[in-house]
Amino acid sequence: MFYYIVANMPSTKEITVAHKRHKKFWRRSLKILRPILSKIYNYEFTPAPSIEGNYIVLCNHNSNLDPWLCALSFEKQMYFLAAENIFRLGPVSWLIKNLWAPISKLKGKSDASAIINMMRYLRAGYNVSLFPEGNRSFTGVTGKIFPATGKLVKTSKASLVTFRIRGMYFTTPRWAKRIRRGKTWGAVVGVYSPEKLAEMSHEEINELIQKDLSEDAYETQATQMIPYKSSVRAEGIESALYLCPVCKNIGSIKSKKSEFHCVSCKSKAEFTEYGYIKGDFPFKTIPEWDMWQKNALTEIAEKSGGAVILKDSNVRLITFTESHKERIIDTGSLCIYADRITIGNTELLFEQILDMSIVFRNVLLIVCKGNKYYELKSKTIKSVRHYLTVFKYFTENANKGD
């Protein structure tokens, strides 16, 4: 299922008139961005082959810059589906909206109008690009694509282009505060005509896309061993690693420069230039640690009974509208139980929540029934991934029971 929200959906006439401006800006921006991004991120890209007709480009997702990196390989202008939060960045949002004209989407919201909006561009003969994982990876491993991706691609009757970017996870880890200098590269993996797609089932198309986009940063690094240099390369790692494997304390990891440690048991380690963990902890990679902490946390959740499983203070509950305006609903402690989450005096039952996901590094997005959208923000919380893990554990088990 795709999750999108569209504000002020343009008419076909408006799309056609604006497209001339968008094409002109696309050509100009490529001339500017190609040398800049190639130098800053040591990015090597392969130009896309000539493709007959219009197309839909699907790309893996490890960086906020992925749309621009993907764009460098394509001479023809494309419209990207973009997260709603980029429309709340003031003047930057105005610039993006008027020059790139992305289609606004909101994680966790099923909205047919967004699909219709995208189809209008495709039926008008224009190109569209999206990231079917729907979110960036905290571990460097490509996530599962949305199940409806294959149906969307086949229905579009446009060519499918799969594009894979490598090296970006270690260059800009989702949990990191700054970039590091290494190597990144991107290229088209496959081009599939509408005729070829017509012969395939939705499931077969999904499998094809998943295969083409799949990237395991550590598997690639094991063969390349490229250094990604930064003096602060460990800072922010506590956003990904929320549970200490030595003392089992939650939220006790703290990072500084190239090292991190547990404030409870004093275990420490270095995050090396090659992306490996070297020190007192039993894991050498982030995916290994992450798999362990998810299993450990679910065991804690299972034994919680009716008690609080996780708790953090100084949290703001924010709502926002399709016009991208924010409003504070409540403030206070954030608590999660086996059947609900509370923020201050506000209680959200799991049965009311349609979806929960993470925006940026540590913003928790909650979508509830009745077209209600909330974000949980805090300047003190190091990670919100464990809240998402607990929510998914209880809701997915409840669905299995149904």
Disulfide bonds with the S-S distance in Angstrom:
none
